[in-house]
Amino acid sequence: MGSPGLRPLLLVLLDCCASVSAQAAATPPVTTEGFNSTEAAWMTLRPALSPRPPGTPKAPGPFSGPRPTPVTDVAALCVCDLSPAQCDVNCCCDPDCSPVDFSVFSACSVPRVTGDSQFCSQKAAIYSLNFTANPPQRIFKLVDQINPSIFCIHITNYKPALSFINPEVPDENNFDKLMETSDGFSLNSESEISFTIQSDAPDTAKYEYGVRLQTSDSFLRFPSPLTSSLCTDDNPAAFLVNQAVKCTRRINLAQCEEIEALGMAYYSSPKILRVPGLRTKAEIPITVQSILMESLNKTLARLEDTDVLNQALVEAGDVKICTNVVLEVKYSLTYTDAGEITKADLSLLLGTVSSAMLPLEQKFEIRFIQQNTKPVPLSGNPGYVVGLPLAAGFQPQKGSGIIQTMNRYGQLTILRSTAEKDCLALEGIRTPVLFGYDMQSGCKLRLTKAITCQLAVQKVKSLLKGHGFPDYVAPFGNSRAQDVLDWVPIHFITQAPHMKDSCQLPVALVIEVKWTKYGSLLNPQAKIVNVTANLIASSFPETNSGNERTVLISTAVTFVDVSAPAEAGFRARPTINAKLPFNFFFPFV
């Protein structure tokens, strides 16, 4: 005999399985897209169980209740649609692709799109290609996907659990309260760090952004200042995170030979794993490319030999100096698009340290270079340089980064003028917007009597804005694409006369870029603070005589300096507020 306590649990599980399995199987439509044909087929997701007799009501189970409403419409979601207003290759869910594009696809890069996999029932969009048809066709299915696990979300009775809770932002009112609830800063011991590395090691055989670089014994250390300016040696170097820091060390000069962080071997001896988790035949040694030697009088000399040099203490009477001390470290790591480290280079600056140079300041830098690629030129570092193109891009969806074209001279362009002045001949011919250069261009558009206003509006907008007008402009010449909040949005304004029942034809696009001088007075940097694009329209010209109408189309770019006048500031002279004792002049007064 079994335990009586298990009977209710068994009944609950059986009732759960019955309630899940007794749901009617959906019969979604299957759409096949070809050149000129659209046919509907039907597919049964799973065989239905024995139906209930008619008129028999469904018994209410313990899990009856409202199902979670899907947050995402999987039929409209397309994660491989990266190019706006363009068809991405092998992206079967791209709305910009036509049946002609689907016929030349080799496979669907994203065959299935689903929502939250923890729900008991949810919609799933399935994409595939029918190569037996001539020409090949795309097949789209929207099915109900059932989660076979009994531990799935069936009833939503706590709605805040379906979204993240906004963290409390510290301010002057709640800072003390947050500090009381915080545990403060703590550093793990060496054993705890090695245990964390083994437990947090990614299962995939590739490095991902932000993952610490693993070595044969632990991880690649990149000394950095944390809570103070002092160097912390247990800070790991992260994949694809370029850093340049400086920190100080408080050392005893007499013990400089015993401090590992001052020696060259501390930075050149680790062997980086090509991919995380693989420790056999996948170690990349660090190659020393150059060694510069700095003397006490700050003169530099390059050493021909790159062998490891150990720091040494030299005593001359009462004066103690330490030679071959590491002052600067520069890592240069080469990686592939598959997330593998292929090469590790190291450049060092060694010097001689005396007691007058304490505490010792060290500089560390690490940068990542993709294999078989050339470095991308910038339009300034950080401020824009006059004559270089503006950096611009798109944000395909909220929360994503900025997408830019590889051609930096094609990110923000205007219509280009030619000697013919024919707008139809200028389609696709653009010129980049260069920082600091006011530009103006135009052409003539000849409209026949047969061309309608709506058709002319679409043509002129395509001429003025070009293919894929950007949404954002970088504030600095070296702004990163992932820092979306720093980018300046382009405010698009349409100006047209207020006339009822009249078609408005765009005739001009005026772009105004406001910039300011940012930073020190000695070396100010150009920063873009506002960008406005005004699309000016006018009434569609009517034909009085003849069969052609000529419309002047123009574009203009102006740069406006909105810098506030710099005012030199001086400290106020200190005032002496001293009082003499009351009996200072006793006994004369």
PLY file of the C-alpha trace (Angstrom):
ply
format ascii 1.0
element vertex 589
property float x
property float y
property float z
element edge 588
property int vertex1
property int vertex2
end_header
0.00 0.00 0.00
1.27 3.41 -0.91
1.34 6.37 1.33
-2.03 8.18 1.60
-0.23 11.53 1.29
0.77 10.80 -2.30
-2.78 10.36 -3.60
-3.69 14.09 -3.76
-0.36 14.85 -5.49
-0.92 12.07 -8.02
-4.43 13.29 -8.73
-3.19 16.85 -9.22
-0.50 15.73 -11.69
-2.96 13.55 -13.62
-5.47 16.38 -13.75
-2.74 18.77 -14.96
-1.69 16.39 -17.73
-5.31 15.82 -18.72
-6.10 19.54 -18.82
-3.06 20.24 -20.96
-3.58 17.32 -23.34
-7.31 17.86 -23.70
-6.86 21.25 -25.35
-8.10 21.26 -28.90
-5.38 20.95 -31.45
-5.02 24.08 -33.53
-5.11 23.78 -37.28
-3.15 26.81 -38.45
-2.96 27.89 -42.04
0.22 27.28 -44.00
0.99 30.03 -46.48
3.18 29.32 -49.51
4.61 32.34 -51.29
5.77 32.06 -54.86
5.88 34.31 -57.89
2.15 34.54 -58.59
0.55 31.91 -56.41
-0.75 31.76 -52.86
-2.27 28.51 -51.69
-3.57 27.43 -48.30
-2.86 24.06 -46.75
-3.69 22.76 -43.28
-1.59 20.98 -40.75
-2.59 19.28 -37.51
-0.10 19.95 -34.77
-0.85 16.74 -32.85
-3.55 14.01 -32.83
-6.51 14.88 -30.67
-7.52 12.66 -27.80
-10.93 11.07 -27.48
-13.46 13.92 -27.41
-16.00 14.45 -24.69
-19.60 13.48 -25.39
-21.61 16.43 -26.66
-23.23 18.44 -23.95
-20.75 17.33 -21.30
-19.24 20.40 -19.62
-15.53 20.51 -19.00
-14.72 19.90 -15.37
-12.93 22.84 -13.78
-9.39 21.86 -12.89
-7.12 23.26 -10.24
-5.16 25.20 -12.89
-8.10 26.95 -14.57
-7.58 30.66 -15.06
-6.38 33.23 -17.57
-3.33 32.30 -19.60
-0.45 34.76 -19.83
-0.92 37.23 -22.65
2.06 37.02 -25.06
4.19 40.13 -24.88
5.66 39.68 -28.35
3.83 39.05 -31.63
6.03 36.32 -33.08
4.49 36.75 -36.53
5.79 40.34 -36.67
9.13 39.62 -34.98
12.18 39.23 -37.23
15.58 39.06 -35.54
17.53 38.74 -38.81
16.10 41.92 -40.39
19.19 44.10 -40.05
19.00 46.38 -43.11
16.19 48.96 -43.21
14.18 49.01 -46.44
16.33 46.18 -47.84
15.96 42.43 -48.14
18.46 40.52 -45.99
19.84 37.35 -47.56
18.29 34.10 -46.20
16.06 36.07 -43.81
12.71 34.42 -44.46
10.82 36.71 -42.07
12.08 39.97 -43.60
8.99 42.00 -44.68
11.11 43.78 -47.32
11.69 40.51 -49.22
9.49 39.67 -52.18
8.63 36.22 -53.62
11.36 36.83 -56.20
13.90 37.19 -53.36
12.63 34.04 -51.60
13.17 32.01 -54.78
16.97 32.50 -54.61
17.38 31.79 -50.87
19.46 28.74 -49.92
18.01 28.31 -46.41
16.20 30.21 -43.67
18.74 31.63 -41.23
16.06 31.82 -38.50
13.65 28.89 -39.06
11.60 29.33 -35.85
10.58 32.38 -33.82
8.98 31.83 -30.40
8.22 33.84 -27.31
8.78 32.81 -23.70
9.51 29.07 -23.59
8.22 28.80 -19.99
4.58 29.22 -21.02
2.46 26.06 -21.34
1.01 27.28 -24.63
2.33 29.90 -26.99
2.45 30.88 -30.63
5.42 29.89 -32.82
6.25 31.22 -36.29
7.94 28.59 -38.50
9.69 29.47 -41.75
10.95 27.04 -44.37
11.65 26.79 -48.11
9.99 24.45 -50.59
12.73 23.55 -53.07
10.53 21.06 -54.93
8.50 23.92 -56.40
9.72 25.72 -59.48
10.71 28.36 -58.59
11.39 27.68 -54.85
8.85 29.16 -52.47
8.76 30.27 -48.85
6.42 28.47 -46.44
5.15 30.28 -43.33
3.33 28.50 -40.49
1.84 30.02 -37.32
1.23 27.17 -34.90
0.31 26.69 -31.25
3.30 25.23 -29.44
2.59 23.19 -26.31
5.22 22.90 -23.59
5.41 19.20 -22.59
6.81 20.02 -19.17
4.36 19.96 -16.27
6.37 22.74 -14.62
5.25 25.50 -16.99
3.40 28.78 -16.53
-0.33 28.11 -16.94
-1.95 30.85 -14.87
-0.66 34.41 -14.53
-1.54 35.49 -11.02
1.45 37.76 -10.40
1.78 40.21 -13.28
4.90 42.06 -11.98
6.83 38.80 -12.47
6.41 39.12 -16.25
8.62 42.22 -16.41
11.73 43.58 -14.77
11.44 45.90 -11.79
12.92 49.34 -12.35
15.85 49.83 -9.97
15.81 52.73 -7.57
18.08 55.49 -8.85
20.24 57.05 -6.12
19.71 60.75 -5.46
20.32 63.16 -2.62
17.17 62.02 -0.81
17.61 58.22 -0.79
21.42 57.92 -0.95
21.85 57.29 2.78
19.09 54.65 2.80
20.67 52.78 -0.13
24.09 52.89 1.52
22.65 51.27 4.66
21.15 48.38 2.65
24.33 47.90 0.58
26.99 45.43 1.67
29.77 47.70 0.50
32.82 46.61 -1.49
34.57 43.29 -1.02
37.35 41.44 -2.83
37.44 37.67 -3.10
40.40 35.59 -2.13
42.49 33.73 -4.68
40.72 30.43 -4.03
37.27 32.01 -4.40
38.29 33.62 -7.70
39.49 30.35 -9.21
36.29 28.59 -8.08
34.15 31.32 -9.67
36.01 30.99 -12.95
35.34 27.28 -13.15
31.64 27.61 -12.27
30.94 30.63 -14.50
32.83 29.30 -17.53
30.59 29.47 -20.60
29.51 26.23 -22.18
29.90 27.50 -25.75
33.34 27.14 -27.29
33.76 30.81 -28.10
34.31 34.12 -26.35
31.39 36.51 -26.11
31.37 40.21 -25.38
32.30 40.99 -21.78
33.47 37.44 -20.93
36.75 37.34 -19.01
39.78 36.08 -20.91
40.87 32.73 -19.53
44.45 31.55 -19.22
45.98 28.17 -18.55
45.87 28.73 -14.77
43.12 31.36 -14.15
42.37 34.53 -16.13
44.28 37.38 -17.75
44.82 40.05 -15.11
44.43 43.69 -16.08
45.35 45.95 -13.12
42.87 48.78 -12.67
41.80 51.26 -10.00
38.56 50.32 -8.27
37.50 52.19 -5.16
40.63 54.38 -5.14
43.58 55.22 -7.37
45.52 52.18 -6.11
46.05 49.30 -8.54
43.92 46.17 -8.07
45.62 43.18 -9.70
42.65 40.81 -9.53
40.66 42.73 -12.15
40.08 40.47 -15.21
40.42 41.55 -18.83
37.11 41.21 -20.71
36.67 40.13 -24.32
36.15 43.03 -26.80
36.31 45.61 -23.98
39.03 48.12 -24.88
40.47 49.80 -21.82
43.14 52.35 -20.99
43.71 53.08 -17.31
46.38 54.27 -14.93
46.80 53.58 -11.24
49.38 53.97 -8.49
51.25 51.57 -6.22
52.63 52.22 -2.76
55.74 50.11 -2.56
58.83 49.75 -0.45
61.75 50.36 -2.78
63.94 47.95 -0.86
61.51 45.11 -1.69
60.98 45.91 -5.37
62.55 42.60 -6.47
59.85 40.66 -4.59
56.82 42.48 -6.06
55.54 40.48 -9.04
53.47 43.32 -10.54
56.65 45.32 -11.14
58.30 42.60 -13.22
58.06 41.95 -16.92
57.33 38.23 -16.48
54.08 38.99 -14.66
52.55 40.30 -17.89
54.32 38.18 -20.54
54.21 34.69 -19.00
50.41 33.94 -19.05
49.06 31.84 -21.91
45.60 32.82 -23.10
43.13 30.09 -24.07
42.06 30.30 -27.70
38.48 29.52 -26.67
37.16 29.26 -23.11
37.15 25.84 -21.51
39.69 24.16 -23.83
43.07 23.82 -22.14
44.79 21.39 -24.50
46.43 22.55 -27.73
44.58 25.86 -27.53
46.95 28.13 -25.61
48.08 31.40 -27.20
51.41 32.66 -25.79
51.90 36.38 -25.30
54.57 37.67 -27.69
56.65 40.66 -26.64
56.80 42.98 -29.65
58.80 45.90 -28.24
60.52 47.07 -25.06
61.28 50.71 -24.37
63.68 51.70 -21.59
63.20 55.00 -19.75
66.03 56.48 -17.71
65.81 58.77 -14.69
66.10 61.84 -16.94
63.09 60.62 -19.03
65.08 59.66 -22.14
63.82 56.63 -24.08
65.78 53.86 -25.77
64.40 50.83 -27.60
65.92 47.46 -26.76
66.70 45.09 -29.62
66.38 42.01 -27.43
62.91 41.08 -26.14
64.01 38.57 -23.51
62.47 38.76 -20.07
64.23 41.24 -17.79
63.87 41.01 -14.01
63.75 44.07 -11.80
66.90 44.66 -9.77
67.72 46.81 -6.73
70.85 48.93 -7.05
72.38 50.70 -4.08
74.89 53.53 -4.37
75.63 54.70 -0.88
72.42 55.93 0.69
70.63 56.12 -2.68
68.52 53.15 -3.74
67.07 52.70 -7.21
65.18 49.84 -8.84
65.81 49.09 -12.50
63.71 47.27 -15.15
60.44 48.26 -13.46
57.29 48.04 -15.62
55.80 51.51 -16.16
53.44 50.89 -19.10
51.75 47.75 -20.47
49.94 47.57 -23.82
48.11 44.39 -24.90
47.00 43.92 -28.51
44.79 40.85 -29.01
43.66 39.57 -32.41
40.37 37.67 -32.62
38.16 36.07 -35.28
34.46 36.59 -35.95
33.90 33.13 -34.41
35.01 34.41 -30.98
38.52 32.90 -30.91
41.77 34.52 -29.82
44.45 33.96 -32.47
47.30 36.26 -31.42
48.43 38.20 -28.35
51.06 40.94 -28.56
52.64 42.92 -25.74
54.50 46.24 -25.67
56.27 47.36 -22.49
57.86 50.47 -21.10
60.48 49.72 -18.46
62.17 52.32 -16.33
64.31 53.11 -13.34
62.51 54.12 -10.17
63.90 56.13 -7.29
62.38 57.07 -3.96
61.42 60.47 -5.41
59.03 58.77 -7.86
56.97 57.05 -5.17
54.10 56.29 -5.13
54.68 54.63 -8.50
52.23 55.30 -11.34
51.61 52.57 -13.94
49.59 52.69 -17.18
47.74 49.75 -18.71
46.01 49.44 -22.08
44.29 46.59 -23.91
42.67 46.67 -27.35
41.14 44.07 -29.64
41.65 43.85 -33.40
39.55 41.60 -35.64
41.49 39.31 -37.92
41.75 40.23 -41.63
40.15 43.63 -41.09
41.47 47.15 -41.35
40.97 49.68 -38.55
37.96 51.92 -39.08
38.96 55.57 -39.48
37.27 58.05 -37.19
35.92 61.53 -37.86
37.66 62.84 -34.75
39.04 61.77 -31.40
36.97 62.77 -29.62
35.69 65.96 -31.27
34.87 66.26 -34.96
37.57 67.44 -37.36
36.60 69.96 -40.02
36.24 68.28 -43.41
35.53 64.75 -42.15
32.10 63.11 -42.64
29.42 63.01 -39.96
28.89 59.62 -38.33
25.22 58.58 -38.51
23.14 55.41 -38.32
19.83 53.70 -37.57
18.27 52.10 -34.52
16.20 49.18 -35.90
14.32 48.65 -32.65
14.17 50.16 -29.19
16.93 48.89 -26.94
19.31 47.89 -29.73
22.54 49.58 -30.75
23.17 51.92 -33.67
23.69 50.27 -37.06
26.07 52.06 -39.43
27.14 51.35 -43.00
30.74 50.35 -43.61
31.16 53.34 -45.95
31.53 56.24 -43.55
31.16 58.68 -46.45
27.68 57.30 -47.12
26.12 57.50 -43.65
24.63 61.01 -44.02
24.43 62.34 -47.59
22.61 64.94 -49.67
21.80 65.35 -53.34
24.83 66.00 -55.53
24.79 68.70 -58.21
26.05 68.03 -61.72
26.40 70.07 -64.87
23.25 68.55 -66.42
21.01 69.67 -63.50
18.69 66.77 -64.29
17.18 65.19 -61.16
16.37 61.90 -62.90
20.00 61.52 -63.94
21.15 62.27 -60.36
19.22 59.45 -58.70
21.64 57.51 -56.52
24.45 60.09 -56.86
25.04 61.52 -53.38
27.69 63.58 -51.62
28.59 63.20 -47.92
27.88 65.85 -45.30
31.27 67.07 -44.06
31.63 68.68 -40.66
32.01 72.46 -40.77
31.20 72.78 -44.49
28.00 74.62 -45.44
26.72 72.95 -48.60
23.98 73.57 -51.15
22.94 71.56 -54.19
19.97 71.30 -56.52
18.53 70.04 -59.77
15.55 70.44 -62.09
12.73 67.90 -62.26
10.67 67.87 -65.43
7.17 66.51 -64.92
4.98 65.46 -67.78
1.26 65.94 -67.80
0.70 62.20 -67.25
2.60 62.16 -63.91
0.29 62.45 -60.91
1.11 64.37 -57.75
1.33 61.26 -55.55
3.88 59.68 -57.88
5.90 62.90 -58.00
5.91 63.16 -54.18
7.39 59.67 -53.80
10.04 60.40 -56.44
11.09 63.72 -54.93
11.29 62.31 -51.39
13.55 59.54 -52.67
15.77 62.13 -54.34
16.01 64.38 -51.27
16.45 61.77 -48.53
18.26 59.11 -50.52
18.22 55.42 -49.63
17.87 54.97 -45.88
17.97 58.41 -44.26
19.58 57.95 -40.79
17.83 58.45 -37.45
20.81 59.45 -35.26
24.06 61.40 -35.55
27.09 60.74 -33.36
27.89 63.62 -30.96
31.64 63.01 -31.28
33.77 61.63 -34.06
34.66 58.52 -32.03
31.26 57.77 -30.46
30.56 54.07 -29.99
27.51 52.44 -31.56
26.45 50.77 -28.29
26.19 54.11 -26.44
22.76 54.89 -27.92
21.77 57.42 -25.24
24.71 59.64 -26.22
23.71 59.86 -29.89
21.77 62.89 -31.14
18.39 62.14 -32.78
17.56 63.83 -36.09
14.39 65.90 -35.73
12.47 65.64 -39.00
10.07 68.53 -39.66
7.76 68.96 -42.65
6.76 72.51 -43.61
3.88 72.97 -46.04
1.37 75.75 -46.75
-2.05 75.30 -45.16
-4.21 74.69 -48.21
-7.11 72.27 -48.23
-7.62 69.68 -50.97
-4.24 70.35 -52.54
-1.32 68.01 -53.07
1.94 69.18 -51.47
5.16 68.46 -53.38
8.48 68.50 -51.43
10.90 70.90 -53.08
13.74 71.36 -50.53
15.52 69.61 -47.67
17.39 71.87 -45.24
19.62 70.22 -42.62
20.79 72.36 -39.69
23.57 71.02 -37.47
24.20 72.81 -34.18
27.54 72.18 -32.50
29.45 73.54 -29.55
32.99 73.68 -28.23
33.38 71.12 -25.46
36.16 70.68 -22.92
39.21 72.75 -22.08
39.77 76.25 -23.44
43.26 75.19 -24.53
42.00 72.29 -26.67
38.23 72.52 -27.25
36.50 69.60 -28.97
33.65 69.96 -31.46
30.47 68.27 -30.24
27.15 68.05 -32.11
24.20 68.89 -29.86
21.23 69.12 -32.26
20.33 68.11 -35.82
17.15 69.25 -37.60
15.99 68.22 -41.08
13.32 70.51 -42.56
11.38 69.15 -45.54
9.82 72.13 -47.31
6.83 71.49 -49.56
4.78 73.62 -51.92
1.65 73.22 -53.95
1.82 70.91 -56.94
2.27 73.07 -60.07
-0.58 72.94 -62.51
-0.07 72.83 -66.27
-1.37 75.91 -68.06
0.27 75.38 -71.42
2.49 72.66 -72.81
2.99 69.14 -71.63
5.91 69.64 -69.15
6.36 71.33 -65.81
9.76 72.18 -64.31
10.28 72.03 -60.54
13.46 73.18 -58.79
14.66 70.68 -56.14
17.34 71.81 -53.67
19.16 70.61 -50.55
21.21 72.62 -48.07
23.34 71.93 -44.99
24.30 74.61 -42.47
26.49 74.35 -39.37
25.69 76.68 -36.49
28.13 77.29 -33.62
26.07 77.56 -30.42
29.02 77.71 -28.04
28.57 80.00 -25.08
31.31 82.64 -24.73
34.08 81.39 -22.51
34.66 83.36 -19.35
37.90 83.11 -17.46
37.35 82.36 -13.79
39.52 83.52 -10.92
39.46 82.54 -7.30
38.28 85.21 -4.89
40.94 86.66 -2.64
40.84 85.15 0.82
39.58 87.43 3.56
41.17 87.54 6.99
38.53 87.44 9.67
40.73 87.70 12.78
39.80 89.34 16.08
42.28 90.56 18.67
41.86 89.58 22.32
39.98 92.12 24.40
43.03 92.73 26.62
45.56 92.93 23.78
46.50 96.59 24.52
46.44 96.21 28.33
47.62 98.18 30.35
47.85 101.04 27.77
44.15 101.07 27.04
0 1
1 2
2 3
3 4
4 5
5 6
6 7
7 8
8 9
9 10
10 11
11 12
12 13
13 14
14 15
15 16
16 17
17 18
18 19
19 20
20 21
21 22
22 23
23 24
24 25
25 26
26 27
27 28
28 29
29 30
30 31
31 32
32 33
33 34
34 35
35 36
36 37
37 38
38 39
39 40
40 41
41 42
42 43
43 44
44 45
45 46
46 47
47 48
48 49
49 50
50 51
51 52
52 53
53 54
54 55
55 56
56 57
57 58
58 59
59 60
60 61
61 62
62 63
63 64
64 65
65 66
66 67
67 68
68 69
69 70
70 71
71 72
72 73
73 74
74 75
75 76
76 77
77 78
78 79
79 80
80 81
81 82
82 83
83 84
84 85
85 86
86 87
87 88
88 89
89 90
90 91
91 92
92 93
93 94
94 95
95 96
96 97
97 98
98 99
99 100
100 101
101 102
102 103
103 104
104 105
105 106
106 107
107 108
108 109
109 110
110 111
111 112
112 113
113 114
114 115
115 116
116 117
117 118
118 119
119 120
120 121
121 122
122 123
123 124
124 125
125 126
126 127
127 128
128 129
129 130
130 131
131 132
132 133
133 134
134 135
135 136
136 137
137 138
138 139
139 140
140 141
141 142
142 143
143 144
144 145
145 146
146 147
147 148
148 149
149 150
150 151
151 152
152 153
153 154
154 155
155 156
156 157
157 158
158 159
159 160
160 161
161 162
162 163
163 164
164 165
165 166
166 167
167 168
168 169
169 170
170 171
171 172
172 173
173 174
174 175
175 176
176 177
177 178
178 179
179 180
180 181
181 182
182 183
183 184
184 185
185 186
186 187
187 188
188 189
189 190
190 191
191 192
192 193
193 194
194 195
195 196
196 197
197 198
198 199
199 200
200 201
201 202
202 203
203 204
204 205
205 206
206 207
207 208
208 209
209 210
210 211
211 212
212 213
213 214
214 215
215 216
216 217
217 218
218 219
219 220
220 221
221 222
222 223
223 224
224 225
225 226
226 227
227 228
228 229
229 230
230 231
231 232
232 233
233 234
234 235
235 236
236 237
237 238
238 239
239 240
240 241
241 242
242 243
243 244
244 245
245 246
246 247
247 248
248 249
249 250
250 251
251 252
252 253
253 254
254 255
255 256
256 257
257 258
258 259
259 260
260 261
261 262
262 263
263 264
264 265
265 266
266 267
267 268
268 269
269 270
270 271
271 272
272 273
273 274
274 275
275 276
276 277
277 278
278 279
279 280
280 281
281 282
282 283
283 284
284 285
285 286
286 287
287 288
288 289
289 290
290 291
291 292
292 293
293 294
294 295
295 296
296 297
297 298
298 299
299 300
300 301
301 302
302 303
303 304
304 305
305 306
306 307
307 308
308 309
309 310
310 311
311 312
312 313
313 314
314 315
315 316
316 317
317 318
318 319
319 320
320 321
321 322
322 323
323 324
324 325
325 326
326 327
327 328
328 329
329 330
330 331
331 332
332 333
333 334
334 335
335 336
336 337
337 338
338 339
339 340
340 341
341 342
342 343
343 344
344 345
345 346
346 347
347 348
348 349
349 350
350 351
351 352
352 353
353 354
354 355
355 356
356 357
357 358
358 359
359 360
360 361
361 362
362 363
363 364
364 365
365 366
366 367
367 368
368 369
369 370
370 371
371 372
372 373
373 374
374 375
375 376
376 377
377 378
378 379
379 380
380 381
381 382
382 383
383 384
384 385
385 386
386 387
387 388
388 389
389 390
390 391
391 392
392 393
393 394
394 395
395 396
396 397
397 398
398 399
399 400
400 401
401 402
402 403
403 404
404 405
405 406
406 407
407 408
408 409
409 410
410 411
411 412
412 413
413 414
414 415
415 416
416 417
417 418
418 419
419 420
420 421
421 422
422 423
423 424
424 425
425 426
426 427
427 428
428 429
429 430
430 431
431 432
432 433
433 434
434 435
435 436
436 437
437 438
438 439
439 440
440 441
441 442
442 443
443 444
444 445
445 446
446 447
447 448
448 449
449 450
450 451
451 452
452 453
453 454
454 455
455 456
456 457
457 458
458 459
459 460
460 461
461 462
462 463
463 464
464 465
465 466
466 467
467 468
468 469
469 470
470 471
471 472
472 473
473 474
474 475
475 476
476 477
477 478
478 479
479 480
480 481
481 482
482 483
483 484
484 485
485 486
486 487
487 488
488 489
489 490
490 491
491 492
492 493
493 494
494 495
495 496
496 497
497 498
498 499
499 500
500 501
501 502
502 503
503 504
504 505
505 506
506 507
507 508
508 509
509 510
510 511
511 512
512 513
513 514
514 515
515 516
516 517
517 518
518 519
519 520
520 521
521 522
522 523
523 524
524 525
525 526
526 527
527 528
528 529
529 530
530 531
531 532
532 533
533 534
534 535
535 536
536 537
537 538
538 539
539 540
540 541
541 542
542 543
543 544
544 545
545 546
546 547
547 548
548 549
549 550
550 551
551 552
552 553
553 554
554 555
555 556
556 557
557 558
558 559
559 560
560 561
561 562
562 563
563 564
564 565
565 566
566 567
567 568
568 569
569 570
570 571
571 572
572 573
573 574
574 575
575 576
576 577
577 578
578 579
579 580
580 581
581 582
582 583
583 584
584 585
585 586
586 587
587 588
